[in-house]
């Protein structure tokens, strides 16, 4: 039976239109050998589909269905390897559970009269906690400390299937994708490409001498929880990448680095209790912010055919939308030029 919510837009990569909670429960039971009690709680996630489930004996688990086309099984295995390495080093993370074959990535294929889609998925223990709002110097030192521990583990292996955070590769690829798929409004495309190409050329040399390693990749404060009695917990390694360690530092800051000197110093003090930090890479913070802005545009674009996205953001991609996004990119490019006069 066809989905009545689906428009005449061709089925794109990355659609969740075929995945239902019932299909998710059946897939988890089949792959992991669990007996579930039927509880299904959808979690808010704009990239993946995430469901809270409960086993018959009362244990809560979280099933994550990864957006199709985003990661290969090999890339997902490297994400899980990093998390398991952290767990082995007694760093609090929600490490993936093995299925009946000992693997942490399972596969589900669903089809109807109109389309077929394959989903990779994994199951994690549910580990609750509260948001950790750093309010004191000691809090910022604690955040730096758990990052230092995580990065010490991250440097112990390579990850050859994950994204490498270089502007001339990663960010330029997102710009090409947005342009080639004609996502950018025609009246804005030339200006968008120009500001991105100019800024990428400006910032790319700054990354030449940086040390790259496995990092969390999306280490904002919402992904670090406080569990009283157990300490801080790092969650959601979905954007794990190979990047300079400062990538995980800057996302924790409440504003521009120039306005967050105290927080930054305390972060680094905590970090350096476990491993050295190259302070020269602080000059990458504002370039990384520009790169994240482009990244976010590309990932929103990959969701634009999802039914829920079209309903929630009917004006996404309009000319007015792109005029504002380009103005934001231009503002950030100006910040970079002002802070890095030696390379402009």
C-alpha positions in Angstrom: 0.0 0.0 0.0 1.4 3.4 -0.9 2.2 6.0 1.7 -0.6 8.7 1.6 1.8 11.2 3.1 4.3 11.0 0.2 4.2 13.6 -2.5 5.2 13.2 -6.1 8.8 14.1 -5.2 11.1 11.3 -6.2 12.3 9.1 -3.3 15.7 10.6 -2.4 18.6 9.1 -0.6 18.2 9.4 3.1 14.4 9.1 3.4 12.7 7.6 6.5 9.3 7.5 4.9 9.2 3.7 4.9 10.4 3.2 8.5 7.6 2.7 11.0 8.0 2.1 14.8 6.5 -1.3 14.3 9.1 -2.2 11.7 11.8 -0.9 14.0 10.7 -3.1 16.9 10.5 -6.2 14.7 14.0 -5.5 13.3 15.5 -5.1 16.7 13.9 -8.3 18.1 15.1 -10.3 15.0 18.7 -9.0 14.9 19.4 -8.8 18.6 17.4 -11.7 19.9 15.5 -9.4 22.3 12.0 -9.9 23.5 10.5 -6.4 23.7 7.4 -5.4 25.6 6.0 -3.2 22.8 7.1 0.1 24.4 8.3 2.5 21.7 9.2 6.1 22.4 10.4 8.2 19.4 13.3 10.5 20.4 13.8 13.9 18.8 16.5 13.5 16.1 16.7 15.5 12.9 19.4 13.2 11.3 18.5 9.7 12.3 15.5 7.9 13.7 15.9 7.0 17.3 13.5 4.9 19.5 13.4 4.1 23.2 12.4 0.5 23.7 12.0 -1.9 26.7 13.0 -5.5 27.0 10.6 -7.9 28.7 12.7 -8.1 31.8 12.5 -4.3 32.2 15.8 -3.2 30.7 15.6 0.0 28.6 17.5 0.3 25.3 17.8 2.8 22.6 17.6 1.8 18.9 19.2 4.1 16.4 18.4 3.8 12.7 21.0 5.7 10.7 20.0 8.0 7.8 20.4 6.0 4.6 23.2 7.0 2.4 25.1 8.8 5.2 27.5 6.2 6.4 28.8 2.9 5.1 28.9 -0.1 7.4 32.7 0.3 7.7 32.3 3.9 8.8 29.7 2.9 11.4 32.0 0.2 12.7 34.7 2.8 13.2 32.4 5.0 15.2 31.5 2.0 17.4 35.2 1.0 17.7 36.0 4.5 19.1 33.1 4.2 21.6 34.2 0.7 22.7 37.8 1.9 23.0 36.5 4.7 25.3 34.5 2.3 27.3 37.6 0.0 27.7 39.5 3.0 29.1 36.7 3.6 31.6 35.4 6.8 29.9 31.7 6.9 30.4 30.0 6.4 27.0 26.9 4.5 25.9 28.7 1.9 23.9 26.7 -0.2 21.3 25.4 -3.6 22.2 26.4 -6.7 20.1 23.7 -8.5 18.0 23.4 -12.3 17.9 26.4 -12.5 15.5 28.5 -10.3 17.8 28.2 -7.3 15.4 27.1 -3.8 16.4 25.6 -2.8 13.1 22.5 -4.6 11.8 20.6 -4.1 8.5 16.9 -3.7 7.6 15.4 -3.5 4.1 11.8 -2.3 3.6 9.9 -1.9 0.4 6.5 -1.0 -0.8 4.9 -0.5 -4.2 6.9 2.7 -4.8 10.3 2.3 -3.3 12.8 0.2 -1.4 15.1 1.4 1.3 17.9 -0.2 3.4 18.6 1.0 6.9 21.6 0.3 9.1 20.8 0.3 12.8 22.3 -0.3 16.2 21.1 -0.7 19.8 22.6 1.0 22.8 21.9 0.8 26.6 19.8 3.7 27.8 21.9 5.8 30.0 20.1 8.9 31.4 21.6 12.0 32.8 20.9 15.7 33.0 22.4 18.5 31.0 25.7 19.7 32.4 25.6 23.5 32.5 29.1 24.7 33.2 28.8 27.6 35.6 32.1 27.6 37.5 35.8 27.3 36.6 35.8 23.8 38.1 33.0 22.8 35.8 34.9 23.9 32.7 38.0 22.0 34.0 35.9 18.9 34.3 34.7 19.3 30.7 38.3 19.7 29.5 39.3 16.6 31.5 36.8 14.3 29.9 37.8 15.6 26.5 41.4 15.0 27.2 40.7 11.4 28.2 38.6 10.9 25.2 41.2 12.3 22.8 44.0 10.3 24.4 42.0 7.2 23.4 41.2 8.7 20.0 44.8 9.1 19.1 45.5 5.4 19.6 43.9 4.2 16.3 43.2 5.5 12.9 39.8 5.8 11.2 40.1 5.4 7.5 36.4 5.4 6.6 35.3 8.6 8.5 35.2 12.1 7.3 38.4 14.1 7.4 37.8 17.7 8.6 39.8 19.6 5.9 38.0 22.6 4.3 39.3 21.9 0.8 37.8 18.4 0.9 35.0 18.2 3.4 33.5 21.7 3.1 34.2 22.1 -0.6 32.3 18.8 -1.1 29.3 20.1 0.7 29.3 23.3 -1.4 29.5 21.2 -4.6 26.6 19.0 -3.4 24.4 22.0 -2.7 25.2 23.5 -6.0 25.1 20.4 -8.2 21.7 19.4 -6.7 20.4 22.9 -7.3 19.4 23.3 -3.7 20.6 26.9 -3.5 18.0 29.3 -5.0 19.1 30.4 -8.5 19.2 34.0 -7.5 21.7 33.3 -4.7 23.8 30.5 -6.1 26.7 32.6 -7.5 27.0 34.6 -4.3 26.9 31.5 -2.2 29.6 29.7 -4.2 31.8 32.8 -4.2 31.8 33.4 -0.5 32.4 29.7 0.2 35.2 29.3 -2.4 36.9 32.4 -1.2 36.7 31.5 2.5 37.8 27.9 1.9 40.9 29.1 0.0 41.6 31.5 2.9 41.4 28.9 5.7 42.7 25.8 4.1 46.4 26.6 4.7 45.8 26.9 8.4 45.1 23.1 8.6 48.3 22.1 6.9 50.4 21.6 10.1 47.6 20.5 12.4 47.6 17.0 14.0 44.5 15.0 12.9 43.0 12.2 15.0 39.7 10.6 15.9 37.4 13.1 17.7 33.8 13.1 18.7 33.0 15.7 16.0 29.8 17.1 17.5 30.8 17.8 21.1 28.4 20.6 22.0 27.2 20.7 25.6 24.0 18.8 24.8 26.1 15.7 24.1 27.7 15.7 27.6 25.4 14.7 30.4 26.0 14.7 34.1 25.2 11.5 36.0 25.4 12.3 39.8 27.6 9.7 41.4 29.0 8.5 38.0 30.4 11.7 36.5 30.1 13.1 33.0 28.8 10.9 30.2 29.6 11.5 26.5 26.8 10.6 24.1 26.1 10.6 20.3 29.3 9.9 18.4 27.3 10.0 15.2 29.5 12.8 13.7 32.8 11.2 14.8 35.5 12.3 12.4 39.2 12.7 11.9 40.1 16.3 12.9 42.3 18.5 15.0 41.4 18.1 18.7 40.2 21.7 18.8 37.1 20.7 16.9 35.7 19.2 20.1 36.9 22.2 22.2 35.3 25.1 20.4 31.8 23.6 20.3 31.6 23.7 24.1 32.2 27.5 24.2 29.1 29.8 24.8 30.3 32.3 22.2 33.1 33.4 20.0 36.6 32.3 21.3 37.6 36.0 21.8 34.7 36.4 24.2 35.3 33.2 26.1 38.9 33.5 27.3 38.2 32.2 30.8 36.2 29.2 29.7 38.7 28.3 27.1 41.7 28.5 29.5 39.8 26.3 32.0 38.9 23.8 29.3 42.6 23.5 28.2 43.8 23.3 31.9 41.5 20.2 32.4 42.4 18.8 29.0 46.2 19.0 29.7 45.8 17.0 32.8 45.6 14.0 30.5 47.4 15.0 27.3 49.1 18.1 25.7 47.0 20.6 23.7 48.5 22.5 20.7 47.4 26.1 21.4 48.4 27.1 17.9 45.2 25.3 16.7 43.1 27.9 18.5 43.3 29.9 15.3 41.2 27.1 13.7 38.1 27.9 15.8 36.4 30.5 13.6 37.3 28.6 10.4 35.7 25.5 11.9 32.6 27.5 12.8 32.3 28.5 9.1 32.7 24.9 8.0 30.0 23.8 10.4 27.6 26.4 9.0 28.1 24.9 5.5 27.9 21.4 6.9 24.6 22.1 8.6 23.1 23.5 5.4 24.1 20.3 3.5 22.6 18.1 6.1 19.4 20.0 6.2 19.3 19.7 2.4 19.5 16.0 2.6 16.3 15.9 4.7 14.3 18.3 2.5 12.3 15.4 0.9 11.3 13.9 4.3 7.6 14.4 4.9 8.1 15.7 8.5 10.7 18.2 7.2 8.5 19.6 4.5 5.7 20.1 7.0 8.0 21.6 9.7 10.0 23.9 7.4 7.9 24.8 4.4 10.0 27.9 3.6 13.4 26.1 3.8 15.3 26.7 0.6 13.3 29.8 -0.5 15.1 32.9 -1.8 14.6 34.7 1.5 16.1 31.7 3.3 19.2 31.7 1.2 19.6 35.5 1.4 19.8 35.2 5.2 22.1 32.2 5.1 24.5 33.9 2.8 24.5 37.0 5.1 25.4 34.8 8.0 28.2 33.1 6.1 29.5 36.5 5.0 29.5 37.7 8.6 31.5 34.7 9.7 33.9 35.2 6.9 34.5 38.7 8.1 35.2 37.4 11.6 37.8 35.1 10.2 39.4 37.9 8.2 39.5 40.2 11.2 41.1 37.5 13.4 43.6 36.2 10.8 45.0 39.3 9.1 48.3 37.5 8.3 46.6 35.1 5.8 44.3 37.6 4.2 
